[in-house]
Amino acid sequence: MEKDKWTSNQTYIALGNLLNACAELKIDACPMEGFEREKYNDILALKKQGLNTSVVATIGYRSDNDTSQHTPKVRKSIKSLFA
Ligand SMILES: Cc1cc2nc3c(=O)[nH]c(=O)nc-3n(C[C@H](O)[C@H](O)[C@H](O)COP(=O)(O)O)c2cc1C
């Protein structure tokens, strides 16, 4: 349905604000799309509230025991991205 698609896309405005706020507050965040929407809807009983999952974002403070936090990020250089 066109309206469902439009409302789902609007959640990305909130997601952008969430990610910016987390970055500002030094809280880690991980947005995700590759999940089973219907299972989220069922587990959280969203349908009976007229709601539908569109995107997931986990947030939290990283553990001191998380060794991967010190691993360098794998990122393409600005030159290779925008050349
Ligand atoms: C809207 C959105 C959806 C995303 N969905 C996925 C996803 O389904 N699977 C995934 O591996 N990363 C996804 N990402 C990227 C992850 O949030 C994360 O950036 C990525 O796993 C790399 O981690 P890093 O940024 O710490 O290097 C998504 C990012 C955004 C903005």
The ligand as a Gaussian input file, in Angstrom:
#p B3LYP/6-31G(d) Opt

LIG

0 1
 C       19.300000       2.292000       7.399000
 C       20.467000       1.377000       7.613000
 C       20.283000      -0.005000       7.534000
 C       21.356000      -0.871000       7.696000
 N       21.148000      -2.210000       7.591000
 C       22.203000      -3.060000       7.722000
 C       22.032000      -4.464000       7.593000
 O       20.941000      -4.950000       7.353000
 N       23.115000      -5.263000       7.714000
 C       24.366000      -4.754000       7.954000
 O       25.325000      -5.520000       8.062000
 N       24.551000      -3.436000       8.102000
 C       23.512000      -2.583000       7.979000
 N       23.706000      -1.234000       8.110000
 C       25.061000      -0.779000       8.428000
 C       25.329000      -1.015000       9.903000
 O       24.551000      -0.148000      10.691000
 C       26.804000      -0.743000      10.212000
 O       27.144000       0.536000       9.797000
 C       27.638000      -1.782000       9.524000
 O       27.301000      -3.056000      10.020000
 C       29.138000      -1.516000       9.648000
 O       29.522000      -1.261000      10.981000
 P       30.510000      -0.052000      11.283000
 O       29.808000       1.194000      10.807000
 O       30.722000      -0.081000      12.773000
 O       31.755000      -0.319000      10.503000
 C       22.641000      -0.343000       7.951000
 C       22.833000       1.037000       8.049000
 C       21.772000       1.884000       7.863000
 C       21.994000       3.390000       7.942000

